[in-house]
Amino acid sequence: MKQLINIDVPHLDEATAFYTHAFGLHVGRRFGDEVVELIGGEAPIYLLLKGEGSPAAGHDVRVYSRHWTPLHCDVVVEDVEAALASAVAAGAVQEDRIRSTRWGRIVQIADPFGHGWCLLQFVGRGYDEIATAP
């Protein structure tokens, strides 16, 4: 299986600038005026131009203020403080303190378009520190 990540955004140029500066991605391709492919991670990210208030899933409309969704993306980084500083400088909002766990360190952020993200720094064996055999 191959995964692709699609992110709805209200302003394509602003979103491209944010994600390239915050996460070190770069533009792979453009698809007309409504889609930008970002590469540099393990899965490509497609920024999809979708206007505020446009139809979304079900009876919802798109809003780009901070919102909750049961799905978010994690970015694995080498240095969580440096990654957080880059993300905030690019326009992210830090939503919690950096927390330490048995597997590493984590901090929650929101991008300028209301989407939640986590920055993860693995330590030791990462998730293997807490994994159990099936």
KAZIFEN-V288470 format. One record per backbone hydrogen bond with DSSP energy under -1.0 kcal/mol. CO is the residue of the C=O (numbers start at 1). NH is the residue of the N-H. If there is no record, write none. Layout:
[[CO;NH] [CO;NH]]
//
This chain:
[[5;46] [7;48] [9;50] [11;15] [12;16] [13;17] [14;18] [15;19] [16;20] [17;21] [18;22] [19;23] [19;25] [26;39] [29;37] [31;34] [34;49] [35;31] [36;47] [37;28] [38;45] [39;26] [44;5] [45;38] [46;7] [47;36] [48;9] [51;54] [54;62] [57;60] [60;56] [62;53] [73;118] [75;120] [79;83] [80;84] [81;85] [82;86] [83;87] [84;88] [85;89] [86;90] [87;92] [88;91] [93;110] [99;106] [103;123] [104;101] [105;121] [106;99] [107;119] [108;95] [109;117] [110;93] [111;114] [114;67] [115;111] [117;109] [118;75] [119;107] [120;77] [121;105] [123;126] [125;128] [126;129] [127;130]]
//
